Amino acid sequence: MNLVRYNPNNRLRSGTNMGSRIFDDLFSDFFSPLNMTGKPAGMQEGLALKVDIYERDKTIVINAELPGVAKEDISVDIKGKLVTLGGERKNDEEINEENCYRRERRYGKFERTFNLPFEVNGDSVKATYDNGILKLEIPKPEEQVAKKITIN
């Protein structure tokens, strides 16, 4: 069995079902949710930051996947209602193209910004990083916290 150099652009060159593949890709991008840059999710690069954002009683929690990124290479910036997560995934070693059979991992800088429904107090945000997951706990201001009313 011979090893064949992988080229992700080969699927565009192959003539089989090229028209239907382009048509399918167009509609899958059209119906994909938009990210903060306004691009469909299918058009994001491989460095795109994947997150889970959910609400607890008094906090908003953001869990971001950052595999292969050192803690020192992660940045969290807060300005008003905007929370920006960024970082840099560094390449360990330089590999010559002629010795490379397949290259799918992405390296470089990335950034993603989220608009929250309230002003964020940067001093009260808790950030932890464990096993490639960055967890931000952002407390909601008092006017955003749901209050229970007792009925008499």
N, C-alpha and C positions, 0 to 999 in steps of 0.2 A: 504494500500500500504506500503510495506517495503522499507526502504532505503538500498541500496546496495553499499558497499565500491567500489569506482572507482579505477581501476588499469589500467594504459595505456598499460601495457604489455599483457593484456588479449587478445588483437586482434591478437597477435602472437601465442597464445596458441590455439585459436579456429581453428578447422580443416576446417571450411568452406571456400573454395576458397583461402586457404593459399598460395598455389603455384602461383595462378594468381596475388594475392596481392603483393607477393614478386617480381614477374616479373614486375608488373606495377611500384612499388617503385624504382626498379633498373633503368628503363628507364626514369622515371621522374627526378631522380637524375642525370642521364647521360646528359640529355638535359638542366639541370638547369645551369644558369650562375655561374661562379666561383667567390667566394669572395676573399679577399686579402690573406686568409690563404691557398687558393688552394683547399678548400673543396667545394663540391657542395652546393648550397643554401639549399637544403633539409636536409643536415646533420648538419646545424648550430643548436646550442642549443637555448633554449627559451630566453636566455639573449641577443641574437644577436641584434645589434644596427641597426635599420632601418633608412635609410636616403634618402633624395632627394638632388641631386647635380645638379645645373644648372648654366648657365653662363648668366651674364648681360653684358652690354657694357664694363664696366671697372672692373667688379668683378666676382669672383666665389662665389656662395652661397651654403652653406651646411646646410640643415635643418635636425636635428636628433631627433627622437622620444625617449624621456626619461621619460615615465610616472612613477610616484612613486619614482623618484630620487630627493633628495634634491640638491639645487644648490651647497652646500658645498662638495658634494660627486662626483662632475663632474670634470674631468680633460681634458684639451686641451693642447697637446704638439706639438710644431712645430720644425722640424729639417730639414733644406734644403728644399727638395720637399715633405717631408712627413708630413702629418697632422694626429695625433693620438688622437682619442676621446675615453675616458674611464670613468668609474665610478663604483659605487657600489650601488646596490639595496638592502636595508637592510630589514630584517624581523622585523615587529613590535613586535610580541609576539611569544612565543614558544608554540606550540600545540602538545600534545601527539598524537602519531600515532593511538592509540586505539580510540581517540575521533575525528579523522579526517575521513571524508567521501570522500572528493575529494580535491586534491591538484594539481593545474595546474600552479599557479603563480611561477615564478622562482626568486631566490634571489642569490646574490653574486656579484663578480666583473666581469666586461666585458671590452673589449677594441677592437677597430677597427682602422686600419690605411689605409689612402688614399694617393696615389701617384699622385701629381699634375704635370702638364707639365712645371712648372717653380719654381724657388726658391721663397720661401715665406718669406716676411719680417714680423716677428712676432709682431713687434711694431705697424704695421698698420692694424692688424686684429681686427675686431669688433665682440664681442660675446654678445648675449643677450639670456636670458632664460625666457620663459613665457608659462604658462599652459602646462608644460611637453615637450616643443619644444625648443631645443637649436638651435640658428641661428648664423652661422658664416659667416661673409662677408669678403672675402679675396681679396684685390685689386690686379689686375694684374700689372706686371711691364710694363713700357712704351713700350718696344719692343713687348709685347704680345697684346697690344691694337690695334684694327683695325683702320686704318687711311683711311679716304675718300679722294679720288683723284678727283679733278675737271678736266673735259675734256674740252679742248679749241677747 
